[in-house]
Amino acid sequence: MPVLKQGSSGPAVKDLQQRLKNLGFDPKLVDGKFGPGTLAAVIAFQKSKGLKADGLAGPTTLNALRSAEGDAAGGGASGDPAITTSRPAGGSSPGAPKTLSEADYVQAAALLKCDVPSIKAVAEVESRGAGFLKDGRPKILFERHKFRSTTDGKYDKTHPDISNRKPGGYGAAGDHQWKRFDEAAALDRDAAISSCSWGKFQVMGFNFTVCGFATLEDFYAAMFKSEGEHLQAFCNFIAGNNLGGALRKHQWATLAQGYNGKDYKINQYDVKLAAAYKKYLNQ
């Protein structure tokens, strides 16, 4: 992504302006034009993070911006999601650990009326059991066909790697997925968030409402906070889509279809879930 500076214009600048405004650095206008107000907001943000205050929104500033979004207070749902009155311990307070404890799994299992191995099986199949990368960003998988659908195909010709009718083209996991996300977010931030699966349970962003969040930005911020937030989103997704019965009865094909879509057999999600469940049950 090119460095944004005074005189730049376009969707990437508008995205930058909105993100600065969300963090309390008001650019005055969110119009896609990098003018004096945006310059002042960028400099103020850079100073707050101890960065070189040059007003240039390059990789260092944008990475700091992303980290600040994840650390923003009140990043979860505007109220507790309907399934429970409290979040699992892994996301209960700003000082709570990012990773889940056994008690978190037990609490979630009680809420969903299922056994703990069932929940652990989903986590393993979806994210290999880890919700975050080593640098603290949540694990994501960018789905180019979802981005294409959400943006009506307007970027198919100019950005075929991230906007394509055909699923796939993922490339490497980890940082590469975030590079794809950043490219998409520069075009349409909401569509980019909606088009990724997030965290330990890899829930798609467009499910933010059923996951218990008032806005897409609330969901996005919560995904940076802890695996407890990921677990909360998962519990609400299962309950909201009436998949609790399949989880309790270990009906893996039914669960996989509801969780991964009608093409779940291509990746053998049901087979993988059954194998993971057996492993955790034996443990």
C-alpha atoms as an extended CHARMM CRD file, in Angstrom:
* protein
*
       283  EXT
         1         1  MET       CA              0.0000000000        0.0000000000        0.0000000000  PROA      1               0.0000000000
         2         2  PRO       CA              1.4440000000        3.4500000000       -0.8880000000  PROA      2               0.0000000000
         3         3  VAL       CA              2.2460000000        5.9940000000        1.8110000000  PROA      3               0.0000000000
         4         4  LEU       CA             -0.6830000000        8.3420000000        2.3710000000  PROA      4               0.0000000000
         5         5  LYS       CA              0.1840000000       11.9970000000        2.7410000000  PROA      5               0.0000000000
         6         6  GLN       CA             -1.2560000000       15.4770000000        2.3270000000  PROA      6               0.0000000000
         7         7  GLY       CA             -2.6970000000       15.7090000000       -1.1660000000  PROA      7               0.0000000000
         8         8  SER       CA             -3.5680000000       11.9920000000       -1.3700000000  PROA      8               0.0000000000
         9         9  SER       CA             -7.1600000000       11.0530000000       -2.0400000000  PROA      9               0.0000000000
        10        10  GLY       CA             -9.3730000000        8.0230000000       -2.4600000000  PROA      10              0.0000000000
        11        11  PRO       CA            -10.8870000000        5.1530000000       -0.4410000000  PROA      11              0.0000000000
        12        12  ALA       CA             -7.6580000000        4.4880000000        1.4660000000  PROA      12              0.0000000000
        13        13  VAL       CA             -7.6370000000        8.0470000000        2.7860000000  PROA      13              0.0000000000
        14        14  LYS       CA            -11.3000000000        7.8320000000        3.7620000000  PROA      14              0.0000000000
        15        15  ASP       CA            -10.5710000000        4.6050000000        5.6390000000  PROA      15              0.0000000000
        16        16  LEU       CA             -7.6600000000        6.2950000000        7.4230000000  PROA      16              0.0000000000
        17        17  GLN       CA             -9.8250000000        9.2630000000        8.3920000000  PROA      17              0.0000000000
        18        18  GLN       CA            -12.5590000000        7.0650000000        9.8380000000  PROA      18              0.0000000000
        19        19  ARG       CA            -10.0980000000        5.0010000000       11.8510000000  PROA      19              0.0000000000
        20        20  LEU       CA             -8.4270000000        8.0990000000       13.2670000000  PROA      20              0.0000000000
        21        21  LYS       CA            -11.8100000000        9.5360000000       14.1830000000  PROA      21              0.0000000000
        22        22  ASN       CA            -12.8230000000        6.2870000000       15.9080000000  PROA      22              0.0000000000
        23        23  LEU       CA             -9.7130000000        6.5690000000       18.0780000000  PROA      23              0.0000000000
        24        24  GLY       CA            -10.4060000000       10.1890000000       19.0270000000  PROA      24              0.0000000000
        25        25  PHE       CA             -8.1010000000       11.9200000000       16.5320000000  PROA      25              0.0000000000
        26        26  ASP       CA            -10.6230000000       13.9780000000       14.6010000000  PROA      26              0.0000000000
        27        27  PRO       CA             -9.6170000000       14.6880000000       10.9690000000  PROA      27              0.0000000000
        28        28  LYS       CA            -12.5700000000       17.1430000000       10.7080000000  PROA      28              0.0000000000
        29        29  LEU       CA            -13.8060000000       15.5570000000        7.4780000000  PROA      29              0.0000000000
        30        30  VAL       CA            -14.1650000000       11.9200000000        6.3960000000  PROA      30              0.0000000000
        31        31  ASP       CA            -14.2240000000       12.6720000000        2.6930000000  PROA      31              0.0000000000
        32        32  GLY       CA            -11.3100000000       10.7580000000        1.2110000000  PROA      32              0.0000000000
        33        33  LYS       CA             -9.1910000000       13.8900000000        0.7920000000  PROA      33              0.0000000000
        34        34  PHE       CA             -5.9770000000       14.1700000000        2.8190000000  PROA      34              0.0000000000
        35        35  GLY       CA             -6.1360000000       17.8290000000        3.8340000000  PROA      35              0.0000000000
        36        36  PRO       CA             -4.9670000000       19.8890000000        6.8350000000  PROA      36              0.0000000000
        37        37  GLY       CA             -7.4150000000       18.2560000000        9.2290000000  PROA      37              0.0000000000
        38        38  THR       CA             -6.2270000000       14.7560000000        8.3580000000  PROA      38              0.0000000000
        39        39  LEU       CA             -2.6060000000       15.8820000000        8.5450000000  PROA      39              0.0000000000
        40        40  ALA       CA             -3.1430000000       17.2540000000       12.0480000000  PROA      40              0.0000000000
        41        41  ALA       CA             -4.9060000000       14.0650000000       13.1400000000  PROA      41              0.0000000000
        42        42  VAL       CA             -2.1130000000       11.8350000000       11.8080000000  PROA      42              0.0000000000
        43        43  ILE       CA              0.5560000000       13.9430000000       13.5380000000  PROA      43              0.0000000000
        44        44  ALA       CA             -1.3900000000       13.9040000000       16.8160000000  PROA      44              0.0000000000
        45        45  PHE       CA             -1.7230000000       10.1230000000       16.6150000000  PROA      45              0.0000000000
        46        46  GLN       CA              1.9710000000        9.6780000000       15.8090000000  PROA      46              0.0000000000
        47        47  LYS       CA              2.9540000000       11.8200000000       18.7820000000  PROA      47              0.0000000000
        48        48  SER       CA              0.6860000000        9.8100000000       21.0730000000  PROA      48              0.0000000000
        49        49  LYS       CA              2.5320000000        6.6310000000       20.0700000000  PROA      49              0.0000000000
        50        50  GLY       CA              6.0470000000        8.0600000000       20.1720000000  PROA      50              0.0000000000
        51        51  LEU       CA              6.4480000000        7.8330000000       16.4110000000  PROA      51              0.0000000000
        52        52  LYS       CA              8.1450000000       10.2630000000       14.0790000000  PROA      52              0.0000000000
        53        53  ALA       CA              5.5190000000       13.0030000000       13.6930000000  PROA      53              0.0000000000
        54        54  ASP       CA              5.9360000000       13.5810000000        9.9590000000  PROA      54              0.0000000000
        55        55  GLY       CA              2.2560000000       13.3190000000        8.9640000000  PROA      55              0.0000000000
        56        56  LEU       CA              2.9690000000       10.4190000000        6.6130000000  PROA      56              0.0000000000
        57        57  ALA       CA              0.6930000000        7.4030000000        6.9870000000  PROA      57              0.0000000000
        58        58  GLY       CA              3.0850000000        4.6330000000        6.0000000000  PROA      58              0.0000000000
        59        59  PRO       CA              3.4810000000        1.0350000000        7.2500000000  PROA      59              0.0000000000
        60        60  THR       CA              4.7720000000        2.0060000000       10.7150000000  PROA      60              0.0000000000
        61        61  THR       CA              1.9150000000        4.4140000000       11.3910000000  PROA      61              0.0000000000
        62        62  LEU       CA             -0.7070000000        2.0600000000        9.9660000000  PROA      62              0.0000000000
        63        63  ASN       CA              0.5740000000       -0.8380000000       12.0790000000  PROA      63              0.0000000000
        64        64  ALA       CA              0.4240000000        1.3760000000       15.1610000000  PROA      64              0.0000000000
        65        65  LEU       CA             -3.0850000000        2.3860000000       14.1730000000  PROA      65              0.0000000000
        66        66  ARG       CA             -4.1520000000       -1.2460000000       13.9380000000  PROA      66              0.0000000000
        67        67  SER       CA             -2.6490000000       -2.0050000000       17.3530000000  PROA      67              0.0000000000
        68        68  ALA       CA             -4.4060000000        0.9870000000       18.8610000000  PROA      68              0.0000000000
        69        69  GLU       CA             -7.7240000000       -0.2220000000       17.4730000000  PROA      69              0.0000000000
        70        70  GLY       CA             -7.1820000000       -3.5540000000       19.1460000000  PROA      70              0.0000000000
        71        71  ASP       CA             -6.3320000000       -1.8940000000       22.4600000000  PROA      71              0.0000000000
        72        72  ALA       CA             -9.2320000000        0.5560000000       22.3570000000  PROA      72              0.0000000000
        73        73  ALA       CA            -11.3640000000        0.3900000000       25.4630000000  PROA      73              0.0000000000
        74        74  GLY       CA            -14.8960000000       -0.8480000000       25.0960000000  PROA      74              0.0000000000
        75        75  GLY       CA            -14.1680000000       -2.7580000000       21.9210000000  PROA      75              0.0000000000
        76        76  GLY       CA            -16.6900000000       -5.5290000000       22.6050000000  PROA      76              0.0000000000
        77        77  ALA       CA            -20.4210000000       -5.5950000000       22.1890000000  PROA      77              0.0000000000
        78        78  SER       CA            -22.4050000000       -2.6020000000       23.4000000000  PROA      78              0.0000000000
        79        79  GLY       CA            -24.1750000000       -4.9660000000       25.7660000000  PROA      79              0.0000000000
        80        80  ASP       CA            -23.6460000000       -8.5630000000       26.8570000000  PROA      80              0.0000000000
        81        81  PRO       CA            -24.8130000000      -10.9590000000       24.1420000000  PROA      81              0.0000000000
        82        82  ALA       CA            -28.0220000000      -12.7780000000       24.9230000000  PROA      82              0.0000000000
        83        83  ILE       CA            -26.5430000000      -16.1780000000       25.6240000000  PROA      83              0.0000000000
        84        84  THR       CA            -24.8140000000      -15.2020000000       28.8620000000  PROA      84              0.0000000000
        85        85  THR       CA            -24.4920000000      -12.3920000000       31.3840000000  PROA      85              0.0000000000
        86        86  SER       CA            -20.6960000000      -12.5200000000       31.5190000000  PROA      86              0.0000000000
        87        87  ARG       CA            -17.8340000000      -13.2250000000       29.1720000000  PROA      87              0.0000000000
        88        88  PRO       CA            -15.4810000000      -16.1590000000       29.6750000000  PROA      88              0.0000000000
        89        89  ALA       CA            -12.5250000000      -15.3320000000       31.8970000000  PROA      89              0.0000000000
        90        90  GLY       CA            -10.2130000000      -15.0520000000       28.8890000000  PROA      90              0.0000000000
        91        91  GLY       CA            -11.9230000000      -11.7880000000       27.9310000000  PROA      91              0.0000000000
        92        92  SER       CA            -13.4040000000      -10.5570000000       31.1660000000  PROA      92              0.0000000000
        93        93  SER       CA            -11.1710000000       -7.5570000000       31.8420000000  PROA      93              0.0000000000
        94        94  PRO       CA             -8.4060000000       -5.4590000000       30.2400000000  PROA      94              0.0000000000
        95        95  GLY       CA             -5.8200000000       -7.3530000000       32.2990000000  PROA      95              0.0000000000
        96        96  ALA       CA             -7.1400000000      -10.8080000000       31.5100000000  PROA      96              0.0000000000
        97        97  PRO       CA             -4.9460000000      -13.2510000000       29.5630000000  PROA      97              0.0000000000
        98        98  LYS       CA             -5.5630000000      -13.5430000000       25.8410000000  PROA      98              0.0000000000
        99        99  THR       CA             -5.6960000000      -17.3340000000       25.8640000000  PROA      99              0.0000000000
       100       100  LEU       CA             -8.5280000000      -19.5210000000       27.1140000000  PROA      100             0.0000000000
       101       101  SER       CA             -8.3570000000      -21.5060000000       30.3200000000  PROA      101             0.0000000000
       102       102  GLU       CA             -9.9680000000      -24.8590000000       30.9890000000  PROA      102             0.0000000000
       103       103  ALA       CA            -12.5450000000      -23.0110000000       33.0830000000  PROA      103             0.0000000000
       104       104  ASP       CA            -13.5220000000      -20.9420000000       30.0360000000  PROA      104             0.0000000000
       105       105  TYR       CA            -14.2480000000      -24.1020000000       28.0620000000  PROA      105             0.0000000000
       106       106  VAL       CA            -16.2500000000      -25.5340000000       30.9500000000  PROA      106             0.0000000000
       107       107  GLN       CA            -18.3200000000      -22.3510000000       31.2020000000  PROA      107             0.0000000000
       108       108  ALA       CA            -18.9960000000      -22.3040000000       27.4650000000  PROA      108             0.0000000000
       109       109  ALA       CA            -19.9160000000      -25.9840000000       27.4710000000  PROA      109             0.0000000000
       110       110  ALA       CA            -22.4190000000      -25.3370000000       30.2440000000  PROA      110             0.0000000000
       111       111  LEU       CA            -23.9540000000      -22.4810000000       28.2590000000  PROA      111             0.0000000000
       112       112  LEU       CA            -24.2770000000      -24.5930000000       25.1120000000  PROA      112             0.0000000000
       113       113  LYS       CA            -25.2070000000      -27.7520000000       27.0770000000  PROA      113             0.0000000000
       114       114  CYS       CA            -22.4860000000      -29.7250000000       25.3160000000  PROA      114             0.0000000000
       115       115  ASP       CA            -19.2190000000      -31.3410000000       26.3610000000  PROA      115             0.0000000000
       116       116  VAL       CA            -15.8600000000      -29.5670000000       26.3880000000  PROA      116             0.0000000000
       117       117  PRO       CA            -14.2190000000      -31.8170000000       23.7240000000  PROA      117             0.0000000000
       118       118  SER       CA            -16.8430000000      -30.6830000000       21.2040000000  PROA      118             0.0000000000
       119       119  ILE       CA            -15.8160000000      -27.0360000000       21.5680000000  PROA      119             0.0000000000
       120       120  LYS       CA            -12.1180000000      -27.8660000000       21.5020000000  PROA      120             0.0000000000
       121       121  ALA       CA            -12.6570000000      -29.8950000000       18.3270000000  PROA      121             0.0000000000
       122       122  VAL       CA            -14.1370000000      -26.8830000000       16.5220000000  PROA      122             0.0000000000
       123       123  ALA       CA            -11.2420000000      -24.6780000000       17.6410000000  PROA      123             0.0000000000
       124       124  GLU       CA             -8.6710000000      -27.1740000000       16.3980000000  PROA      124             0.0000000000
       125       125  VAL       CA            -10.2700000000      -27.6520000000       12.9960000000  PROA      125             0.0000000000
       126       126  GLU       CA            -10.8600000000      -23.9500000000       12.4430000000  PROA      126             0.0000000000
       127       127  SER       CA             -7.6030000000      -22.4210000000       13.6960000000  PROA      127             0.0000000000
       128       128  ARG       CA             -5.4060000000      -25.2860000000       14.8820000000  PROA      128             0.0000000000
       129       129  GLY       CA             -6.3820000000      -24.1970000000       18.3700000000  PROA      129             0.0000000000
       130       130  ALA       CA             -4.7560000000      -20.7400000000       18.4550000000  PROA      130             0.0000000000
       131       131  GLY       CA             -6.6290000000      -17.4730000000       18.0910000000  PROA      131             0.0000000000
       132       132  PHE       CA             -3.6810000000      -15.1110000000       17.6230000000  PROA      132             0.0000000000
       133       133  LEU       CA             -0.4820000000      -14.7800000000       15.6300000000  PROA      133             0.0000000000
       134       134  LYS       CA              2.7870000000      -14.3100000000       17.4970000000  PROA      134             0.0000000000
       135       135  ASP       CA              2.6360000000      -10.5510000000       16.9070000000  PROA      135             0.0000000000
       136       136  GLY       CA             -0.7120000000      -10.2830000000       18.7070000000  PROA      136             0.0000000000
       137       137  ARG       CA             -2.9910000000       -9.9560000000       15.6980000000  PROA      137             0.0000000000
       138       138  PRO       CA             -5.9380000000      -12.3470000000       15.5140000000  PROA      138             0.0000000000
       139       139  LYS       CA             -5.7390000000      -15.1720000000       13.0090000000  PROA      139             0.0000000000
       140       140  ILE       CA             -7.7660000000      -14.4270000000        9.8970000000  PROA      140             0.0000000000
       141       141  LEU       CA             -8.5150000000      -16.0020000000        6.5470000000  PROA      141             0.0000000000
       142       142  PHE       CA             -9.5050000000      -13.5950000000        3.7890000000  PROA      142             0.0000000000
       143       143  GLU       CA            -12.2270000000      -14.9040000000        1.4520000000  PROA      143             0.0000000000
       144       144  ARG       CA            -11.9540000000      -13.2020000000       -1.9210000000  PROA      144             0.0000000000
       145       145  HSD       CA            -15.3220000000      -14.4850000000       -3.1730000000  PROA      145             0.0000000000
       146       146  LYS       CA            -17.0500000000      -12.9480000000       -0.1470000000  PROA      146             0.0000000000
       147       147  PHE       CA            -15.3450000000       -9.6080000000       -0.7780000000  PROA      147             0.0000000000
       148       148  ARG       CA            -16.4200000000       -9.8160000000       -4.3980000000  PROA      148             0.0000000000
       149       149  SER       CA            -20.0120000000      -10.5190000000       -3.4070000000  PROA      149             0.0000000000
       150       150  THR       CA            -20.0970000000       -7.7300000000       -0.8240000000  PROA      150             0.0000000000
       151       151  THR       CA            -18.7130000000       -5.1550000000       -3.2670000000  PROA      151             0.0000000000
       152       152  ASP       CA            -20.7720000000       -6.3020000000       -6.2650000000  PROA      152             0.0000000000
       153       153  GLY       CA            -17.6530000000       -7.2890000000       -8.1980000000  PROA      153             0.0000000000
       154       154  LYS       CA            -16.4900000000       -3.7170000000       -8.7300000000  PROA      154             0.0000000000
       155       155  TYR       CA            -12.8530000000       -4.6450000000       -7.9860000000  PROA      155             0.0000000000
       156       156  ASP       CA            -12.6910000000       -7.8930000000       -9.9640000000  PROA      156             0.0000000000
       157       157  LYS       CA            -10.6570000000       -6.4220000000      -12.8250000000  PROA      157             0.0000000000
       158       158  THR       CA             -8.3320000000       -4.2080000000      -10.8120000000  PROA      158             0.0000000000
       159       159  HSD       CA             -7.7820000000       -6.5270000000       -7.8160000000  PROA      159             0.0000000000
       160       160  PRO       CA             -8.4870000000      -10.1250000000       -8.9250000000  PROA      160             0.0000000000
       161       161  ASP       CA             -6.4050000000      -11.6050000000       -6.0940000000  PROA      161             0.0000000000
       162       162  ILE       CA             -8.7710000000      -10.2150000000       -3.4650000000  PROA      162             0.0000000000
       163       163  SER       CA            -12.0050000000       -9.8930000000       -5.4590000000  PROA      163             0.0000000000
       164       164  ASN       CA            -12.8960000000      -12.9490000000       -7.4350000000  PROA      164             0.0000000000
       165       165  ARG       CA            -15.9860000000      -14.9790000000       -8.1850000000  PROA      165             0.0000000000
       166       166  LYS       CA            -14.0310000000      -18.1790000000       -7.5280000000  PROA      166             0.0000000000
       167       167  PRO       CA            -13.1890000000      -19.0900000000       -3.8900000000  PROA      167             0.0000000000
       168       168  GLY       CA             -9.5930000000      -19.8850000000       -2.9850000000  PROA      168             0.0000000000
       169       169  GLY       CA             -6.3260000000      -18.1870000000       -3.8620000000  PROA      169             0.0000000000
       170       170  TYR       CA             -5.5350000000      -17.9240000000       -0.1740000000  PROA      170             0.0000000000
       171       171  GLY       CA             -1.7750000000      -18.1670000000       -0.2430000000  PROA      171             0.0000000000
       172       172  ALA       CA              0.1700000000      -18.4540000000        3.0010000000  PROA      172             0.0000000000
       173       173  ALA       CA             -1.4100000000      -18.1650000000        6.4160000000  PROA      173             0.0000000000
       174       174  GLY       CA             -0.5110000000      -15.5070000000        8.9730000000  PROA      174             0.0000000000
       175       175  ASP       CA              0.8790000000      -12.1750000000        7.8190000000  PROA      175             0.0000000000
       176       176  HSD       CA             -0.0330000000      -12.8120000000        4.1740000000  PROA      176             0.0000000000
       177       177  GLN       CA             -3.7120000000      -12.8910000000        5.0700000000  PROA      177             0.0000000000
       178       178  TRP       CA             -3.3450000000       -9.5420000000        6.7950000000  PROA      178             0.0000000000
       179       179  LYS       CA             -1.6840000000       -8.0850000000        3.7070000000  PROA      179             0.0000000000
       180       180  ARG       CA             -4.6890000000       -9.2240000000        1.6690000000  PROA      180             0.0000000000
       181       181  PHE       CA             -6.9980000000       -7.7200000000        4.2740000000  PROA      181             0.0000000000
       182       182  ASP       CA             -5.1410000000       -4.3920000000        4.2170000000  PROA      182             0.0000000000
       183       183  GLU       CA             -5.3710000000       -4.2390000000        0.4300000000  PROA      183             0.0000000000
       184       184  ALA       CA             -9.1070000000       -4.8890000000        0.6010000000  PROA      184             0.0000000000
       185       185  ALA       CA             -9.6680000000       -2.4930000000        3.5060000000  PROA      185             0.0000000000
       186       186  ALA       CA             -8.0870000000        0.3150000000        1.5020000000  PROA      186             0.0000000000
       187       187  LEU       CA            -10.8970000000       -0.2150000000       -1.0140000000  PROA      187             0.0000000000
       188       188  ASP       CA            -13.7950000000       -0.9630000000        1.3420000000  PROA      188             0.0000000000
       189       189  ARG       CA            -13.1050000000       -1.4220000000        5.0440000000  PROA      189             0.0000000000
       190       190  ASP       CA            -16.4960000000       -2.8560000000        6.0210000000  PROA      190             0.0000000000
       191       191  ALA       CA            -16.4340000000       -5.3410000000        3.1700000000  PROA      191             0.0000000000
       192       192  ALA       CA            -12.9110000000       -6.4330000000        4.1320000000  PROA      192             0.0000000000
       193       193  ILE       CA            -13.8580000000       -7.0770000000        7.7710000000  PROA      193             0.0000000000
       194       194  SER       CA            -16.9960000000       -8.9100000000        6.6700000000  PROA      194             0.0000000000
       195       195  SER       CA            -15.0160000000      -11.0820000000        4.2540000000  PROA      195             0.0000000000
       196       196  CYS       CA            -12.6140000000      -12.5980000000        6.7820000000  PROA      196             0.0000000000
       197       197  SER       CA            -13.0340000000      -15.4420000000        9.2220000000  PROA      197             0.0000000000
       198       198  TRP       CA            -11.6770000000      -14.3790000000       12.6090000000  PROA      198             0.0000000000
       199       199  GLY       CA             -9.8850000000      -15.7520000000       15.6080000000  PROA      199             0.0000000000
       200       200  LYS       CA             -9.8500000000      -19.0810000000       17.3780000000  PROA      200             0.0000000000
       201       201  PHE       CA            -13.1950000000      -20.2120000000       15.9600000000  PROA      201             0.0000000000
       202       202  GLN       CA            -12.9080000000      -18.4790000000       12.5640000000  PROA      202             0.0000000000
       203       203  VAL       CA            -16.3500000000      -16.8830000000       12.5590000000  PROA      203             0.0000000000
       204       204  MET       CA            -16.9600000000      -14.7710000000        9.4590000000  PROA      204             0.0000000000
       205       205  GLY       CA            -17.1810000000      -11.0360000000       10.0220000000  PROA      205             0.0000000000
       206       206  PHE       CA            -20.5500000000      -10.7020000000        8.2960000000  PROA      206             0.0000000000
       207       207  ASN       CA            -22.0010000000      -12.7070000000       11.2040000000  PROA      207             0.0000000000
       208       208  PHE       CA            -21.2850000000       -9.8980000000       13.6730000000  PROA      208             0.0000000000
       209       209  THR       CA            -24.9550000000       -9.3810000000       14.5770000000  PROA      209             0.0000000000
       210       210  VAL       CA            -25.7470000000      -12.9980000000       15.3990000000  PROA      210             0.0000000000
       211       211  CYS       CA            -22.4500000000      -13.1020000000       17.3110000000  PROA      211             0.0000000000
       212       212  GLY       CA            -23.8270000000      -10.4580000000       19.6600000000  PROA      212             0.0000000000
       213       213  PHE       CA            -22.2070000000       -7.2510000000       18.4490000000  PROA      213             0.0000000000
       214       214  ALA       CA            -24.0240000000       -4.0130000000       17.7340000000  PROA      214             0.0000000000
       215       215  THR       CA            -21.7200000000       -2.9670000000       14.8900000000  PROA      215             0.0000000000
       216       216  LEU       CA            -19.0970000000       -4.4630000000       12.6160000000  PROA      216             0.0000000000
       217       217  GLU       CA            -16.4540000000       -2.2330000000       14.2310000000  PROA      217             0.0000000000
       218       218  ASP       CA            -17.3860000000       -3.6150000000       17.6710000000  PROA      218             0.0000000000
       219       219  PHE       CA            -16.8130000000       -7.1210000000       16.3440000000  PROA      219             0.0000000000
       220       220  TYR       CA            -13.4990000000       -6.1210000000       14.7420000000  PROA      220             0.0000000000
       221       221  ALA       CA            -12.1660000000       -4.5540000000       17.9360000000  PROA      221             0.0000000000
       222       222  ALA       CA            -13.2690000000       -7.5120000000       20.0700000000  PROA      222             0.0000000000
       223       223  MET       CA            -11.3560000000       -9.9400000000       17.8720000000  PROA      223             0.0000000000
       224       224  PHE       CA             -8.1220000000       -8.2140000000       18.9410000000  PROA      224             0.0000000000
       225       225  LYS       CA             -8.8620000000       -8.4840000000       22.6430000000  PROA      225             0.0000000000
       226       226  SER       CA             -8.7950000000      -12.1500000000       23.6440000000  PROA      226             0.0000000000
       227       227  GLU       CA             -9.7580000000      -15.7070000000       22.8650000000  PROA      227             0.0000000000
       228       228  GLY       CA            -12.5100000000      -15.1490000000       25.4110000000  PROA      228             0.0000000000
       229       229  GLU       CA            -14.1370000000      -12.7710000000       22.9430000000  PROA      229             0.0000000000
       230       230  HSD       CA            -13.6590000000      -15.3510000000       20.1860000000  PROA      230             0.0000000000
       231       231  LEU       CA            -15.3510000000      -17.9660000000       22.3530000000  PROA      231             0.0000000000
       232       232  GLN       CA            -18.2140000000      -15.6160000000       23.1470000000  PROA      232             0.0000000000
       233       233  ALA       CA            -18.7790000000      -14.9540000000       19.4500000000  PROA      233             0.0000000000
       234       234  PHE       CA            -18.7100000000      -18.6970000000       18.7870000000  PROA      234             0.0000000000
       235       235  CYS       CA            -21.2730000000      -19.4400000000       21.5090000000  PROA      235             0.0000000000
       236       236  ASN       CA            -23.6370000000      -16.8150000000       20.1380000000  PROA      236             0.0000000000
       237       237  PHE       CA            -23.1330000000      -18.0430000000       16.5710000000  PROA      237             0.0000000000
       238       238  ILE       CA            -23.9850000000      -21.6170000000       17.5610000000  PROA      238             0.0000000000
       239       239  ALA       CA            -27.0630000000      -20.5480000000       19.5220000000  PROA      239             0.0000000000
       240       240  GLY       CA            -28.2070000000      -18.0170000000       16.9390000000  PROA      240             0.0000000000
       241       241  ASN       CA            -28.0380000000      -20.5200000000       14.1020000000  PROA      241             0.0000000000
       242       242  ASN       CA            -29.6640000000      -23.3870000000       16.0260000000  PROA      242             0.0000000000
       243       243  LEU       CA            -26.5520000000      -25.5350000000       15.8330000000  PROA      243             0.0000000000
       244       244  GLY       CA            -26.4770000000      -26.4120000000       19.5210000000  PROA      244             0.0000000000
       245       245  GLY       CA            -28.2790000000      -29.6980000000       18.9650000000  PROA      245             0.0000000000
       246       246  ALA       CA            -25.7840000000      -30.8250000000       16.3330000000  PROA      246             0.0000000000
       247       247  LEU       CA            -22.8980000000      -29.8920000000       18.6320000000  PROA      247             0.0000000000
       248       248  ARG       CA            -24.4100000000      -31.7580000000       21.5880000000  PROA      248             0.0000000000
       249       249  LYS       CA            -25.2490000000      -34.8670000000       19.5540000000  PROA      249             0.0000000000
       250       250  HSD       CA            -21.9310000000      -34.8270000000       17.6770000000  PROA      250             0.0000000000
       251       251  GLN       CA            -23.6990000000      -34.6550000000       14.3430000000  PROA      251             0.0000000000
       252       252  TRP       CA            -20.5910000000      -33.4060000000       12.5970000000  PROA      252             0.0000000000
       253       253  ALA       CA            -21.9790000000      -33.2140000000        9.0720000000  PROA      253             0.0000000000
       254       254  THR       CA            -24.9140000000      -31.0780000000       10.2260000000  PROA      254             0.0000000000
       255       255  LEU       CA            -22.6130000000      -28.8550000000       12.2570000000  PROA      255             0.0000000000
       256       256  ALA       CA            -20.1110000000      -28.5050000000        9.4100000000  PROA      256             0.0000000000
       257       257  GLN       CA            -22.8010000000      -27.5360000000        6.9310000000  PROA      257             0.0000000000
       258       258  GLY       CA            -24.1890000000      -24.8890000000        9.2710000000  PROA      258             0.0000000000
       259       259  TYR       CA            -20.7520000000      -23.6230000000       10.2220000000  PROA      259             0.0000000000
       260       260  ASN       CA            -18.7760000000      -23.8950000000        6.9660000000  PROA      260             0.0000000000
       261       261  GLY       CA            -21.4800000000      -23.8690000000        4.3000000000  PROA      261             0.0000000000
       262       262  LYS       CA            -22.9000000000      -26.3510000000        1.8450000000  PROA      262             0.0000000000
       263       263  ASP       CA            -19.4850000000      -27.1640000000        0.3600000000  PROA      263             0.0000000000
       264       264  TYR       CA            -18.1110000000      -28.4130000000        3.6890000000  PROA      264             0.0000000000
       265       265  LYS       CA            -17.3780000000      -31.8470000000        2.1970000000  PROA      265             0.0000000000
       266       266  ILE       CA            -14.7200000000      -30.4190000000       -0.1100000000  PROA      266             0.0000000000
       267       267  ASN       CA            -12.4630000000      -29.8430000000        2.9020000000  PROA      267             0.0000000000
       268       268  GLN       CA            -13.8770000000      -32.7980000000        4.8650000000  PROA      268             0.0000000000
       269       269  TYR       CA            -14.8090000000      -30.5950000000        7.7880000000  PROA      269             0.0000000000
       270       270  ASP       CA            -17.1250000000      -33.2570000000        9.2110000000  PROA      270             0.0000000000
       271       271  VAL       CA            -14.3800000000      -35.8900000000        9.1060000000  PROA      271             0.0000000000
       272       272  LYS       CA            -11.8670000000      -33.5130000000       10.6990000000  PROA      272             0.0000000000
       273       273  LEU       CA            -14.3230000000      -32.5490000000       13.4460000000  PROA      273             0.0000000000
       274       274  ALA       CA            -14.9830000000      -36.1860000000       14.2750000000  PROA      274             0.0000000000
       275       275  ALA       CA            -11.2570000000      -36.9380000000       14.4740000000  PROA      275             0.0000000000
       276       276  ALA       CA            -10.5090000000      -33.8990000000       16.6330000000  PROA      276             0.0000000000
       277       277  TYR       CA            -13.4020000000      -34.7220000000       18.9500000000  PROA      277             0.0000000000
       278       278  LYS       CA            -12.1310000000      -38.2650000000       19.4110000000  PROA      278             0.0000000000
       279       279  LYS       CA             -8.6750000000      -36.9410000000       20.2790000000  PROA      279             0.0000000000
       280       280  TYR       CA             -9.9350000000      -34.5470000000       22.9450000000  PROA      280             0.0000000000
       281       281  LEU       CA            -12.3890000000      -37.0790000000       24.3110000000  PROA      281             0.0000000000
       282       282  ASN       CA             -9.5540000000      -39.5320000000       24.8660000000  PROA      282             0.0000000000
       283       283  GLN       CA             -7.5270000000      -36.8410000000       26.5930000000  PROA      283             0.0000000000
